[in-house]
Amino acid sequence: MTRPNLKDPDELTAYKRELRGLYKVWRWVGLAVVLAGVVVMFVRGGQFDLYSGALLFVGWAILIAVVIQRTRYHKRRMAEPAA
């Protein structure tokens, strides 16, 4: 992978678009699971129970994993090529 020139506005825009496109489906899945956990919580009386807690945990775990993977991608992409 070549390192993008972030001082060039066109390359910066393209790189931002590239980062937004990474793991897009997983971000939506994580958000949907978190929202499902909140809905389950309110349907079951507004209190946390096993099901809502598990859904919230899994949803946030997915979202955190996506952030970690995007950060790793960015670090690999910005690393200087081996000489």
ChimeraX commands (.cxc) that place a marker at each C-alpha (Angstrom):
marker #1 position 0.00,0.00,0.00 radius 0.5
marker #1 position 1.20,3.45,-0.75 radius 0.5
marker #1 position 1.02,6.15,1.85 radius 0.5
marker #1 position -1.49,8.87,0.96 radius 0.5
marker #1 position -0.34,12.48,0.84 radius 0.5
marker #1 position -2.63,14.05,3.43 radius 0.5
marker #1 position -1.45,17.56,2.55 radius 0.5
marker #1 position -3.15,17.27,-0.85 radius 0.5
marker #1 position -6.87,18.09,-0.43 radius 0.5
marker #1 position -7.96,15.61,-3.10 radius 0.5
marker #1 position -5.99,12.72,-1.61 radius 0.5
marker #1 position -7.18,13.65,1.89 radius 0.5
marker #1 position -10.80,13.56,0.73 radius 0.5
marker #1 position -10.28,10.21,-0.98 radius 0.5
marker #1 position -8.58,8.76,2.10 radius 0.5
marker #1 position -11.38,9.93,4.39 radius 0.5
marker #1 position -13.90,8.32,2.04 radius 0.5
marker #1 position -11.82,5.13,2.09 radius 0.5
marker #1 position -11.80,5.06,5.91 radius 0.5
marker #1 position -15.56,5.69,6.08 radius 0.5
marker #1 position -16.12,2.76,3.73 radius 0.5
marker #1 position -14.16,0.31,5.87 radius 0.5
marker #1 position -16.32,-2.08,7.89 radius 0.5
marker #1 position -19.43,-0.05,7.06 radius 0.5
marker #1 position -21.72,-3.06,7.29 radius 0.5
marker #1 position -20.26,-4.06,10.66 radius 0.5
marker #1 position -20.79,-0.55,12.04 radius 0.5
marker #1 position -24.47,-0.74,11.04 radius 0.5
marker #1 position -24.78,-4.25,12.51 radius 0.5
marker #1 position -23.29,-3.09,15.81 radius 0.5
marker #1 position -25.60,-0.10,15.94 radius 0.5
marker #1 position -28.62,-2.26,15.14 radius 0.5
marker #1 position -27.73,-4.74,17.89 radius 0.5
marker #1 position -27.32,-1.91,20.43 radius 0.5
marker #1 position -30.68,-0.44,19.42 radius 0.5
marker #1 position -32.27,-3.88,19.65 radius 0.5
marker #1 position -30.92,-4.17,23.19 radius 0.5
marker #1 position -32.48,-0.83,24.11 radius 0.5
marker #1 position -35.82,-1.84,22.57 radius 0.5
marker #1 position -35.78,-5.15,24.45 radius 0.5
marker #1 position -35.02,-3.26,27.64 radius 0.5
marker #1 position -38.02,-0.95,27.24 radius 0.5
marker #1 position -40.37,-3.73,26.10 radius 0.5
marker #1 position -39.51,-5.76,29.19 radius 0.5
marker #1 position -40.38,-2.98,31.61 radius 0.5
marker #1 position -37.53,-0.51,31.27 radius 0.5
marker #1 position -35.04,-2.57,33.26 radius 0.5
marker #1 position -31.93,-4.38,32.19 radius 0.5
marker #1 position -32.23,-8.12,32.06 radius 0.5
marker #1 position -30.12,-10.91,30.62 radius 0.5
marker #1 position -31.29,-10.46,27.03 radius 0.5
marker #1 position -31.01,-6.69,26.83 radius 0.5
marker #1 position -27.67,-6.72,28.61 radius 0.5
marker #1 position -26.32,-9.39,26.27 radius 0.5
marker #1 position -27.48,-7.48,23.20 radius 0.5
marker #1 position -25.93,-4.26,24.46 radius 0.5
marker #1 position -22.68,-6.04,25.28 radius 0.5
marker #1 position -22.45,-7.71,21.87 radius 0.5
marker #1 position -23.38,-4.52,20.02 radius 0.5
marker #1 position -20.79,-2.41,21.81 radius 0.5
marker #1 position -18.19,-5.14,21.37 radius 0.5
marker #1 position -18.79,-5.06,17.61 radius 0.5
marker #1 position -18.51,-1.26,17.51 radius 0.5
marker #1 position -15.30,-1.24,19.56 radius 0.5
marker #1 position -13.81,-3.99,17.38 radius 0.5
marker #1 position -14.58,-1.90,14.28 radius 0.5
marker #1 position -12.79,1.11,15.77 radius 0.5
marker #1 position -9.76,-1.05,16.60 radius 0.5
marker #1 position -9.65,-2.55,13.11 radius 0.5
marker #1 position -9.92,0.87,11.43 radius 0.5
marker #1 position -7.11,2.19,13.62 radius 0.5
marker #1 position -4.92,-0.77,12.71 radius 0.5
marker #1 position -5.67,-0.21,9.03 radius 0.5
marker #1 position -4.76,3.46,9.34 radius 0.5
marker #1 position -1.47,2.64,11.10 radius 0.5
marker #1 position -0.54,0.09,8.41 radius 0.5
marker #1 position -1.47,2.53,5.67 radius 0.5
marker #1 position 0.49,5.41,7.17 radius 0.5
marker #1 position 3.61,3.34,7.99 radius 0.5
marker #1 position 6.68,4.23,6.06 radius 0.5
marker #1 position 7.58,1.66,3.41 radius 0.5
marker #1 position 10.49,-0.61,4.31 radius 0.5
marker #1 position 13.69,0.58,2.71 radius 0.5
marker link #1:1,2 radius 0.2
marker link #1:2,3 radius 0.2
marker link #1:3,4 radius 0.2
marker link #1:4,5 radius 0.2
marker link #1:5,6 radius 0.2
marker link #1:6,7 radius 0.2
marker link #1:7,8 radius 0.2
marker link #1:8,9 radius 0.2
marker link #1:9,10 radius 0.2
marker link #1:10,11 radius 0.2
marker link #1:11,12 radius 0.2
marker link #1:12,13 radius 0.2
marker link #1:13,14 radius 0.2
marker link #1:14,15 radius 0.2
marker link #1:15,16 radius 0.2
marker link #1:16,17 radius 0.2
marker link #1:17,18 radius 0.2
marker link #1:18,19 radius 0.2
marker link #1:19,20 radius 0.2
marker link #1:20,21 radius 0.2
marker link #1:21,22 radius 0.2
marker link #1:22,23 radius 0.2
marker link #1:23,24 radius 0.2
marker link #1:24,25 radius 0.2
marker link #1:25,26 radius 0.2
marker link #1:26,27 radius 0.2
marker link #1:27,28 radius 0.2
marker link #1:28,29 radius 0.2
marker link #1:29,30 radius 0.2
marker link #1:30,31 radius 0.2
marker link #1:31,32 radius 0.2
marker link #1:32,33 radius 0.2
marker link #1:33,34 radius 0.2
marker link #1:34,35 radius 0.2
marker link #1:35,36 radius 0.2
marker link #1:36,37 radius 0.2
marker link #1:37,38 radius 0.2
marker link #1:38,39 radius 0.2
marker link #1:39,40 radius 0.2
marker link #1:40,41 radius 0.2
marker link #1:41,42 radius 0.2
marker link #1:42,43 radius 0.2
marker link #1:43,44 radius 0.2
marker link #1:44,45 radius 0.2
marker link #1:45,46 radius 0.2
marker link #1:46,47 radius 0.2
marker link #1:47,48 radius 0.2
marker link #1:48,49 radius 0.2
marker link #1:49,50 radius 0.2
marker link #1:50,51 radius 0.2
marker link #1:51,52 radius 0.2
marker link #1:52,53 radius 0.2
marker link #1:53,54 radius 0.2
marker link #1:54,55 radius 0.2
marker link #1:55,56 radius 0.2
marker link #1:56,57 radius 0.2
marker link #1:57,58 radius 0.2
marker link #1:58,59 radius 0.2
marker link #1:59,60 radius 0.2
marker link #1:60,61 radius 0.2
marker link #1:61,62 radius 0.2
marker link #1:62,63 radius 0.2
marker link #1:63,64 radius 0.2
marker link #1:64,65 radius 0.2
marker link #1:65,66 radius 0.2
marker link #1:66,67 radius 0.2
marker link #1:67,68 radius 0.2
marker link #1:68,69 radius 0.2
marker link #1:69,70 radius 0.2
marker link #1:70,71 radius 0.2
marker link #1:71,72 radius 0.2
marker link #1:72,73 radius 0.2
marker link #1:73,74 radius 0.2
marker link #1:74,75 radius 0.2
marker link #1:75,76 radius 0.2
marker link #1:76,77 radius 0.2
marker link #1:77,78 radius 0.2
marker link #1:78,79 radius 0.2
marker link #1:79,80 radius 0.2
marker link #1:80,81 radius 0.2
marker link #1:81,82 radius 0.2
marker link #1:82,83 radius 0.2
view
